[in-house]
Amino acid sequence: MPEMKENFSENINQLRQELEEYLQARFDLTRLHIAGELARFISGFLTRTMSLYLLFFALMFFSIAGALLLGQWINSYVIGFASIGLIFLLATFIFRLLRKRLIERPIVRNFIELMFPKFDHDEETEEK
């Protein structure tokens, strides 16, 4: 009987140790998963931010070049720059009218896909 108690005690200790190891492994796996998702999110965010900055500068320089060219054609740089400014004002007005369809919804959808890629993948596999 005492031998059975020792075996039982040893089994309980071994079970407890294996459970602790398992929980530690799950915790480490969760930390690695979170770190990977966070790194993917930050890299995507930085890539998109840099792309927008570069696009902004390209648009700015093309606008200046277009204003100078237009001003040279009509012999008035003031009218050339004013025309380009008017084009941007019109584009801003149109952009403002269509902001939900063109900006808000795609950004929300892309953010959700970035943060929760498995949900997007699961939906694709369910549709097939």
Secondary structure, 3 states (H helix, E strand, C coil): CHHHHHHHHHHHHHHHHHHHHHHHHHHHHHHHHHHHHHHHHHHHHHHHHHHHHHHHHHHHHHHHHHHHHHHHHCCCHHHHHHHHHHHHHHHHHHHHHCHHHHHHHHHHHHHHHHHCHHHHHHHHHHHC
